[in-house]
């Protein structure tokens, strides 16, 4: 019983010594969090990615990363579609079915 009490006091003293350092580790603990603040704008503009649409009659200019990203994504989908549809059927059920058919053919050939 005495060891449990001493362990409890040791844990509480350790907690009291570490608590100031644990509180300041996340940025001081005082004031608003930088993740919870409203940001630099008073109100959101309501546009996707805060980019207003181009004027009527004009098209949006593509950024440098967009064309390679779209081409790579399209080719990845095509390669996966072709590759996964053309892969061989290597399941145990298919192998067992083929072996059963071969045995049936051998039995029917022997009985004739």
N, C-alpha and C positions, 0 to 999 in steps of 0.2 A: 504494500500500500504506500509505503514511504517512497519507493522508487517511482511510482506513478505520479505522486505529487511533485517530486523533484523534476521529473520529466516535463510535467505541465509548466512548472515555473521556468525551466530552461527554454521551453518553446515560446513562452510569452516574452521572456527577456530578449530572445533572438528576434522575435517579431517586432518588438519595440525598437531594437537597434537597426533593423533593416527597413522599417516602414518609411523613414524620411528619404532614403535613397530610392526606394521603389516608387514613391510618389513623384519624385523629380525626374525619373527616367523617361516618362512620357511627355516631357516638355514643360515641366514645372507645375502642372496641375492648376495653376491660377489662370483665370480668364477663359474666354471661349476657345473651343477646339478649332483647329484650322479645317477639320473635316466637316464641322457642323455649321460653319458660318455661311451666310447667304451668298457670298461672292462679291464681285466688283460691280455687278449690274443691279439696278434697282428692281427691274422686272424682266422676265424672260421675253424675248422677241417673238417666240412661237414658231420659229423656222427650224428645220432640221439642221443640226450642227451650227446653229446661229448664223447661217448663211442665207441672206435674202435671195429670192428667186431672181433670175435675170429679167430685164425689161422684156415686154411683149415683142416678139419678132426676133429676138436674139437667143442664141443657144448658149448653154453653159460651156465654158472651156474646160477640157479634161485636164486633170493634174498629171504629173509625170508618172506616178505609180499606177494609175488606173488601167491603162491598156495592157501592160505586162501582167497585172493581177487578173484581169478578166480573161486573157488568153490562157494563162496558166490554169485558172479554175476550170475553164471549158475543157481543156485538154485532159485535165485530171479526171473529170467526170466521164469523158469518152473512154479513156484508157481503163478506168475501173469498170465501166459498163461492159466493154468488150472483153476484158480480162476475166471478170467474174462470171460472165455468161459462157465463156469458152473453157473454163477449167474442167478437168476430168472429174467424174464422180468416183471418189475413192472411199465411200462410206462402207462400213462393215456389212450393212444390210445388202448393198448391191453385190459385194463379193460373195456373200453367203447365197444369194439368189442365183448367181452364175454357177457356183459350185453345185447347188441343188439341181439346176437344169442339166449340168454335165452328168451327174449321177443318174438322173432319170433317162437320159439318152443312152448311157452305158447299159442300164438295166433293160431298156426296151430292145437294144441291139443284141444283148445276150439271150433274151427270151425268144427272139426270132430265129 
